[in-house]
């Protein structure tokens, strides 16, 4: 059973829990209530190990959490549509029993479209609309002062706010106020999509994962040892290291001989322990004084997972440095997994025109996607063949050939030259189309 942490003000959390428990009985929803949004960081830091996913009442607590947790893969927030703004205004009018013509409103631009339909409708309805946009780091006191000053200057007749504490303070000051919060429909739709995401994650988590490892040039390692006993002792130490890794992965080890090993586990366990895997592989390499190639495959069946692991291992062996390569079930490759230079790209495409161009240029889908992924990761507006050679560990001549072929089939273009005021030809600069 998955444990879902639900974070938000008391009223919002109660509404979410009521709907969530009506919709799904196989998951446990755990409430984490706060009075002020700044408490979110402490909540997620303290309880992150106790839950599998986080569901936030809105964009503000969600953004607070992303600044604390290392990844937002398991974070979802209730998304408010533009209609929330207009509904908030109508509820405020209903509570006052009259049409308000001068209103102040605070909002986060990324949570609502500032010039969206809801706000535009409100602008068309009232004579004066005062809007304050802000980031999640703002002190709620600043928002309170924004509304108070307008009220005290007799410029407004009511206020709409994203913060429940600001709403309460305005009410205490005698100012007509409404706290804009997601509607039941918005909560329902978000939870429905969220539950599908959780279930998809479960199936993905339970996929078969195969780890294949091979000590490079193991024959030369054995030649350096004086006798067979030393080789056997070395293999025992290697096996001990890998058994320790299996304990972490909850997997089983198969020794294939001559520095080759395979571990069968689940995708979820491998992804969660990728850094432990990295550490043990490094330990193994130090033990034999030789780099170790590692290929990981994920799939629904053992056979397919093994095939992916073999492909990944071949690619890992081609790399000069020690790096883990992963082949996933959706055609995605992850190079240098778990490291800062991790690179993710696909080796599949169904674009026929694109495939035809690659075929004419004699370029593989994998090569193009790898270059494209590197450009996105490095945020390059342009690049040189030397940039590609250094980052993709290929010769500069090979990089030059690839870029020339891509330009020939109109998938890239030369946009200029770079001169370093030294002898030799200027360096060409490229970009993909």
Secondary structure per residue as TSV (DSSP state, phi and psi in degrees):
chain	resnum	aa	ss	phi	psi
A	1	X	-	360.0	127.1
A	2	X	E	-76.7	143.7
A	3	X	E	-106.1	121.9
A	4	X	E	-111.0	118.9
A	5	X	E	-84.8	121.9
A	6	X	E	-105.7	118.3
A	7	X	E	-117.3	132.9
A	8	X	E	166.7	-179.3
A	9	X	-	-63.0	158.6
A	10	X	H	-52.6	-49.4
A	11	X	H	-60.5	-44.6
A	12	X	H	-65.9	-44.4
A	13	X	H	-61.2	-42.6
A	14	X	H	-62.6	-41.2
A	15	X	H	-65.2	-41.9
A	16	X	H	-64.8	-46.9
A	17	X	H	-61.2	-40.6
A	18	X	H	-60.2	-47.5
A	19	X	H	-69.7	-43.0
A	20	X	H	-61.9	-43.3
A	21	X	H	-70.4	-25.9
A	22	X	H	-71.6	-33.7
A	23	X	H	-87.3	-32.4
A	24	X	-	-140.9	122.4
A	25	X	S	-104.2	-8.0
A	26	X	S	-97.0	7.8
A	27	X	E	-127.4	148.6
A	28	X	E	-101.7	120.2
A	29	X	E	-100.4	121.5
A	30	X	E	-110.7	119.6
A	31	X	E	-78.7	137.9
A	32	X	E	-131.3	101.3
A	33	X	E	-96.4	139.7
A	34	X	-	-128.0	158.4
A	35	X	S	-95.6	-35.4
A	36	X	S	-127.1	144.0
A	37	X	G	-60.5	-26.7
A	38	X	G	-65.7	-14.1
A	39	X	G	-75.0	-16.3
A	40	X	H	-59.0	-43.7
A	41	X	H	-56.0	-44.7
A	42	X	H	-67.4	-37.4
A	43	X	H	-63.0	-50.8
A	44	X	H	-71.3	-32.7
A	45	X	H	-66.2	-40.3
A	46	X	H	-77.3	-33.7
A	47	X	H	-113.0	5.9
A	48	X	G	-59.0	-35.5
A	49	X	G	-73.9	-10.0
A	50	X	G	-96.5	-9.5
A	51	X	-	-127.2	159.7
A	52	X	S	-96.4	-31.3
A	53	X	E	-142.3	157.2
A	54	X	E	-117.4	134.8
A	55	X	E	-121.5	118.4
A	56	X	E	-104.2	148.1
A	57	X	S	-70.0	-16.9
A	58	X	S	-170.8	-177.2
A	59	X	H	-67.1	-36.1
A	60	X	H	-62.1	-55.1
A	61	X	H	-63.6	-32.1
A	62	X	H	-60.7	-48.4
A	63	X	H	-65.0	-35.5
A	64	X	H	-60.4	-41.6
A	65	X	H	-68.8	-37.4
A	66	X	H	-64.7	-21.7
A	67	X	T	-80.9	-12.8
A	68	X	T	-105.5	-42.7
A	69	X	S	-86.2	146.9
A	70	X	S	-69.2	-23.4
A	71	X	-	-142.4	149.3
A	72	X	-	-104.8	17.8
A	73	X	T	-60.6	-32.1
A	74	X	T	-112.8	26.7
A	75	X	E	-116.0	132.7
A	76	X	E	-138.2	144.4
A	77	X	E	-125.9	154.8
A	78	X	-	-70.1	118.3
A	79	X	-	-87.2	126.6
A	80	X	-	-94.6	128.6
A	81	X	-	-86.1	172.9
A	82	X	T	-63.6	-27.1
A	83	X	H	-64.4	-21.0
A	84	X	H	-58.6	-37.6
A	85	X	H	-63.9	-50.6
A	86	X	H	-67.7	-37.2
A	87	X	H	-62.1	-40.8
A	88	X	H	-59.5	-42.0
A	89	X	H	-64.9	-43.7
A	90	X	H	-64.5	-37.9
A	91	X	H	-66.6	-37.1
A	92	X	H	-65.8	-42.4
A	93	X	H	-63.3	-43.7
A	94	X	H	-61.6	-42.0
A	95	X	H	-64.7	-32.4
A	96	X	H	-89.1	-17.3
A	97	X	T	74.2	18.6
A	98	X	S	-158.4	160.0
A	99	X	-	-77.1	128.3
A	100	X	-	-95.8	132.1
A	101	X	S	-104.5	-12.0
A	102	X	E	-133.2	113.5
A	103	X	E	-135.1	143.9
A	104	X	E	-107.9	146.9
A	105	X	E	-144.2	138.7
A	106	X	E	-115.1	146.5
A	107	X	E	-163.4	155.7
A	108	X	-	-94.2	123.3
A	109	X	T	-55.3	-36.5
A	110	X	T	-77.9	-14.8
A	111	X	T	-90.3	-30.7
A	112	X	S	-132.6	151.5
A	113	X	-	-74.5	116.9
A	114	X	T	-58.8	-38.0
A	115	X	T	-106.2	28.9
A	116	X	S	-76.7	-178.2
A	117	X	H	-62.3	-43.9
A	118	X	H	-60.2	-47.0
A	119	X	H	-69.1	-37.9
A	120	X	H	-64.7	-39.9
A	121	X	H	-60.8	-40.0
A	122	X	H	-67.3	-39.6
A	123	X	H	-63.0	-35.1
A	124	X	H	-75.4	-18.9
A	125	X	H	-90.5	-40.6
A	126	X	-	-101.4	159.2
A	127	X	S	-78.0	-40.7
A	128	X	E	-131.1	127.0
A	129	X	E	-127.9	118.8
A	130	X	E	-104.7	118.4
A	131	X	E	-113.2	131.0
A	132	X	E	-120.4	116.0
A	133	X	E	-95.8	151.3
A	134	X	-	-153.8	166.5
A	135	X	-	-100.8	164.6
A	136	X	T	-64.5	-18.5
A	137	X	T	-78.0	-5.8
A	138	X	S	-64.1	147.2
A	139	X	-	-77.3	123.8
A	140	X	H	-54.0	-24.1
A	141	X	H	-62.7	-33.6
A	142	X	H	-64.8	-38.8
A	143	X	H	-67.3	-40.8
A	144	X	H	-60.1	-45.2
A	145	X	H	-64.4	-36.4
A	146	X	H	-57.2	-50.4
A	147	X	H	-69.8	-41.4
A	148	X	H	-61.3	-46.2
A	149	X	H	-62.5	-42.4
A	150	X	H	-63.7	-40.1
A	151	X	H	-65.5	-44.9
A	152	X	H	-66.4	-27.9
A	153	X	T	-85.9	6.9
A	154	X	T	60.1	33.3
A	155	X	-	-95.5	-16.7
A	156	X	-	-132.1	160.6
A	157	X	S	-115.7	-3.4
A	158	X	E	-177.2	169.3
A	159	X	E	-138.0	146.3
A	160	X	E	-118.1	130.0
A	161	X	E	-137.0	153.7
A	162	X	S	-86.8	-17.6
A	163	X	-	-99.9	123.9
A	164	X	H	-63.6	-34.2
A	165	X	H	-68.5	-35.3
A	166	X	H	-67.6	-41.4
A	167	X	H	-58.4	-46.0
A	168	X	H	-63.8	-42.3
A	169	X	H	-65.3	-38.1
A	170	X	H	-66.4	-40.6
A	171	X	H	-62.2	-42.5
A	172	X	H	-62.7	-31.7
A	173	X	T	-81.5	-0.2
A	174	X	T	81.9	20.4
A	175	X	-	-101.0	126.1
A	176	X	-	-56.5	124.0
A	177	X	E	-143.3	153.9
A	178	X	E	-140.3	133.5
A	179	X	E	-90.0	114.9
A	180	X	-	-76.6	112.7
A	181	X	-	-131.7	158.2
A	182	X	-	-57.8	146.9
A	183	X	-	-80.1	169.7
A	184	X	H	-59.8	-40.6
A	185	X	H	-63.3	-43.3
A	186	X	H	-64.3	-41.1
A	187	X	H	-64.4	-45.0
A	188	X	H	-59.7	-48.2
A	189	X	H	-63.2	-42.4
A	190	X	H	-65.0	-45.0
A	191	X	H	-63.0	-41.2
A	192	X	H	-59.2	-47.8
A	193	X	H	-65.4	-39.7
A	194	X	H	-62.0	-43.0
A	195	X	H	-64.4	-36.0
A	196	X	H	-64.9	-38.5
A	197	X	H	-64.5	-41.5
A	198	X	H	-63.6	-44.2
A	199	X	H	-66.9	-38.5
A	200	X	H	-62.5	-41.1
A	201	X	H	-61.5	-36.6
A	202	X	H	-63.5	-48.4
A	203	X	H	-64.3	-36.8
A	204	X	H	-67.1	-41.2
A	205	X	H	-62.7	-33.9
A	206	X	T	-93.0	6.0
A	207	X	S	-59.9	155.4
A	208	X	E	-75.1	135.9
A	209	X	E	-122.0	129.6
A	210	X	E	-120.1	127.4
A	211	X	E	-110.5	119.9
A	212	X	E	-111.6	130.6
A	213	X	E	-126.4	142.2
A	214	X	E	-144.6	121.3
A	215	X	E	-72.3	122.4
A	216	X	T	-67.4	138.4
A	217	X	T	51.9	47.9
A	218	X	H	-66.1	-28.2
A	219	X	H	-61.4	-40.7
A	220	X	H	-69.7	-28.8
A	221	X	H	-65.4	-43.3
A	222	X	H	-67.0	-34.2
A	223	X	H	-64.4	-29.4
A	224	X	H	-74.1	-23.2
A	225	X	S	-80.6	148.7
A	226	X	S	-77.3	-37.2
A	227	X	S	-147.2	173.1
A	228	X	H	-65.6	-28.9
A	229	X	H	-64.0	-39.6
A	230	X	H	-63.3	-37.8
A	231	X	H	-64.4	-43.2
A	232	X	H	-65.5	-41.2
A	233	X	H	-61.8	-41.5
A	234	X	H	-61.0	-45.7
A	235	X	H	-65.6	-32.7
A	236	X	H	-66.2	-41.9
A	237	X	H	-65.9	-39.6
A	238	X	H	-63.2	-43.2
A	239	X	H	-65.9	-36.4
A	240	X	H	-61.7	-44.3
A	241	X	H	-59.4	-42.8
A	242	X	H	-74.6	-30.3
A	243	X	H	-67.0	-38.0
A	244	X	H	-61.4	-38.6
A	245	X	H	-66.2	-41.5
A	246	X	H	-59.8	-36.5
A	247	X	H	-60.1	-41.2
A	248	X	H	-69.6	-37.2
A	249	X	H	-87.1	-5.4
A	250	X	T	53.4	44.8
A	251	X	-	-119.2	-179.0
A	252	X	E	-120.2	142.1
A	253	X	E	-104.4	134.7
A	254	X	E	-121.6	123.2
A	255	X	E	-93.5	120.7
A	256	X	E	-101.6	-4.1
A	257	X	E	89.0	155.2
A	258	X	T	57.1	41.9
A	259	X	T	80.3	16.4
A	260	X	E	-116.4	133.8
A	261	X	E	-140.7	152.4
A	262	X	E	-133.4	135.4
A	263	X	E	-119.1	129.2
A	264	X	E	-102.7	127.8
A	265	X	E	-152.1	-156.6
A	266	X	E	-113.1	157.4
A	267	X	H	-59.7	-44.5
A	268	X	H	-58.6	-45.7
A	269	X	H	-64.4	-42.0
A	270	X	H	-66.1	-44.8
A	271	X	H	-65.5	-37.5
A	272	X	H	-69.3	-31.2
A	273	X	T	-108.9	27.5
A	274	X	H	-61.5	-34.2
A	275	X	H	-73.8	-34.3
A	276	X	H	-65.6	-39.3
A	277	X	H	-61.5	-45.0
A	278	X	H	-58.6	-44.8
A	279	X	H	-63.8	-43.9
A	280	X	H	-69.2	-36.5
A	281	X	H	-64.9	-40.0
A	282	X	H	-63.0	-41.4
A	283	X	H	-63.2	-41.5
A	284	X	H	-62.7	-42.7
A	285	X	H	-65.4	-38.1
A	286	X	H	-67.5	-35.0
A	287	X	H	-62.5	-41.5
A	288	X	H	-98.9	-5.7
A	289	X	T	57.8	43.9
A	290	X	S	-157.0	138.8
A	291	X	-	-63.3	152.1
A	292	X	E	-117.5	126.6
A	293	X	E	-84.6	139.2
A	294	X	E	-132.9	125.5
A	295	X	E	-123.8	134.1
A	296	X	E	-121.7	135.4
A	297	X	E	-124.3	137.3
A	298	X	E	-118.3	136.5
A	299	X	E	-167.8	176.4
A	300	X	S	-79.2	-29.2
A	301	X	S	-116.7	158.0
A	302	X	H	-61.8	-45.1
A	303	X	H	-58.8	-49.0
A	304	X	H	-66.1	-37.7
A	305	X	H	-64.6	-39.5
A	306	X	H	-65.1	-41.7
A	307	X	H	-60.7	-43.6
A	308	X	H	-64.7	-39.1
A	309	X	H	-64.7	-38.8
A	310	X	H	-64.6	-41.6
A	311	X	H	-61.6	-44.1
A	312	X	H	-64.0	-39.8
A	313	X	H	-64.1	-41.7
A	314	X	H	-60.0	-41.9
A	315	X	H	-69.0	-36.9
A	316	X	H	-64.5	-38.3
A	317	X	H	-67.5	-25.6
A	318	X	H	-74.9	-20.4
A	319	X	S	-80.5	142.3
A	320	X	S	-68.4	-42.7
A	321	X	S	-92.9	170.0
A	322	X	-	-78.1	123.4
A	323	X	-	-154.4	145.4
A	324	X	E	-90.1	130.6
A	325	X	E	-116.5	135.6
A	326	X	E	-119.9	131.8
A	327	X	E	-108.7	117.8
A	328	X	-	-95.9	168.1
A	329	X	T	-68.3	-21.1
A	330	X	T	-95.1	12.9
A	331	X	S	85.1	16.5
A	332	X	E	-97.9	137.7
A	333	X	E	-111.0	135.9
A	334	X	E	-119.0	116.3
A	335	X	E	-99.3	148.9
A	336	X	S	52.2	46.2
A	337	X	T	-57.8	134.5
A	338	X	T	83.1	-2.9
A	339	X	S	-106.2	166.0
A	340	X	T	-61.9	-33.8
A	341	X	T	-88.6	18.2
A	342	X	-	-52.4	135.7
A	343	X	E	-132.3	127.3
A	344	X	E	-118.5	130.3
A	345	X	E	-155.5	168.0
A	346	X	E	-105.7	152.4
A	347	X	S	-114.5	18.1
A	348	X	-	-127.7	152.1
A	349	X	-	-160.1	150.8
A	350	X	-	-114.9	14.4
A	351	X	-	-81.9	106.4
A	352	X	H	-65.4	-40.7
A	353	X	H	-64.0	-42.8
A	354	X	H	-62.8	-43.9
A	355	X	H	-63.1	-38.3
A	356	X	H	-64.7	-40.6
A	357	X	H	-64.2	-43.8
A	358	X	H	-62.5	-39.4
A	359	X	H	-63.0	-43.1
A	360	X	H	-64.4	-34.3
A	361	X	H	-87.6	-1.0
A	362	X	T	57.3	41.1
A	363	X	-	-116.9	134.4
A	364	X	-	-79.4	154.9
A	365	X	H	-57.6	-42.6
A	366	X	H	-60.1	-42.7
A	367	X	H	-63.8	-46.5
A	368	X	H	-63.1	-47.2
A	369	X	H	-62.9	-34.7
A	370	X	H	-66.5	-43.8
A	371	X	H	-63.7	-45.2
A	372	X	H	-60.7	-42.8
A	373	X	H	-63.8	-39.1
A	374	X	H	-64.4	-42.9
A	375	X	H	-61.6	-43.8
A	376	X	H	-63.8	-43.1
A	377	X	H	-64.5	-41.9
A	378	X	H	-85.1	-6.7
A	379	X	T	55.8	42.8
A	380	X	-	-79.4	130.8
A	381	X	S	-84.0	-25.1
A	382	X	S	-155.3	167.6
A	383	X	B	-155.5	166.8
A	384	X	-	-115.4	167.8
A	385	X	H	-66.9	-26.1
A	386	X	H	-68.3	-38.4
A	387	X	H	-57.6	-45.1
A	388	X	H	-64.8	-44.7
A	389	X	H	-60.6	-43.4
A	390	X	H	-68.3	-45.0
A	391	X	H	-81.6	-25.2
A	392	X	H	-107.4	6.8
A	393	X	T	53.3	55.1
A	394	X	-	-131.1	165.9
A	395	X	-	-72.5	152.3
A	396	X	H	-65.4	-31.7
A	397	X	H	-63.6	-40.5
A	398	X	H	-65.9	-40.8
A	399	X	H	-63.0	-39.5
A	400	X	H	-63.7	-41.3
A	401	X	H	-64.3	-44.0
A	402	X	H	-61.9	-46.1
A	403	X	H	-68.0	-35.8
A	404	X	H	-63.5	-42.1
A	405	X	H	-66.8	-40.2
A	406	X	H	-64.9	-37.8
A	407	X	H	-66.9	-37.4
A	408	X	H	-62.8	-33.0
A	409	X	T	-102.1	14.8
A	410	X	T	65.4	32.7
A	411	X	S	-103.8	-7.0
A	412	X	E	-150.4	166.0
A	413	X	E	-146.1	148.9
A	414	X	E	-87.2	122.9
A	415	X	E	-109.1	3.3
A	416	X	E	160.1	-173.1
A	417	X	E	-131.9	154.7
A	418	X	E	-122.1	121.9
A	419	X	-	-112.9	135.1
A	420	X	-	-106.1	16.7
A	421	X	S	57.1	35.0
A	422	X	S	-125.0	173.7
A	423	X	S	-66.1	155.6
A	424	X	S	105.6	172.3
A	425	X	-	-74.5	149.4
A	426	X	-	-62.6	152.5
A	427	X	E	-89.9	129.8
A	428	X	E	-75.9	144.5
A	429	X	E	-111.5	138.8
A	430	X	E	-125.9	166.0
A	431	X	E	-151.8	150.2
A	432	X	E	-80.2	149.3
A	433	X	-	-88.4	360.0
